[in-house]
Amino acid sequence: MRSRYSAYALGEPAYILSTWHPSTRPATMHLDPETRWYRLDILSRTRGGMLDTAGTVEFRASYRAGTERGSQHEASRFVREHGQWYYVDGDTAG
């Protein structure tokens, strides 16, 4: 989760796509160069430990886009396959 946030903050869509599960991954993605991600708060975590194959992370990520400020609040679902965690999907709020 944190590495995916860092990739958004650094503008690295290739990394984001590589950590997205093939069953839900888009063919391409575009990151808005005007959006600056500057804060990640992990609100909760369910499973996702060393012996788990699935888990969820609830987070709030804050951004600036020009003069606008906002945040994305999401509960993201991840699965682990062959030792690698992949983002599957998420439910957003606010």
Residue pairs with C-beta under 8 A, 6 or more apart in sequence:
1 42
1 57
1 59
1 76
1 78
2 40
2 42
3 15
3 19
4 15
4 16
4 19
4 87
5 37
5 40
5 59
5 61
7 13
7 15
7 16
7 19
8 16
8 31
8 37
8 61
9 36
9 37
9 38
11 31
11 33
13 28
13 29
13 30
13 31
16 29
17 25
17 26
17 28
17 29
19 84
19 85
19 86
19 87
20 26
20 86
20 87
21 79
21 81
21 86
21 87
21 88
22 86
23 88
24 87
24 88
24 89
32 65
34 65
34 66
35 63
35 64
35 65
36 63
36 64
36 65
37 61
37 62
37 63
38 62
38 63
38 64
39 61
39 62
40 59
40 60
40 61
40 62
41 59
41 60
41 61
41 62
42 57
42 58
42 59
43 58
43 59
43 60
43 73
44 57
44 58
45 55
45 56
45 57
45 58
46 55
46 56
47 54
47 55
47 56
48 54
48 55
48 56
48 57
48 78
48 85
49 55
52 80
53 79
53 80
53 81
54 77
54 78
54 79
54 80
55 77
55 78
55 80
55 85
56 75
56 76
56 77
56 78
57 75
57 76
57 78
58 73
58 74
58 75
58 76
59 73
59 74
59 76
60 71
60 72
60 73
61 71
61 72
61 74
62 69
62 70
62 71
63 69
63 70
63 71
63 72
71 94
72 92
73 92
73 93
73 94
74 90
74 91
74 92
74 93
75 90
75 91
75 93
76 87
76 88
76 89
76 90
77 87
77 88
77 89
77 90
78 85
78 86
78 87
78 88
79 85
79 86
79 88
80 86
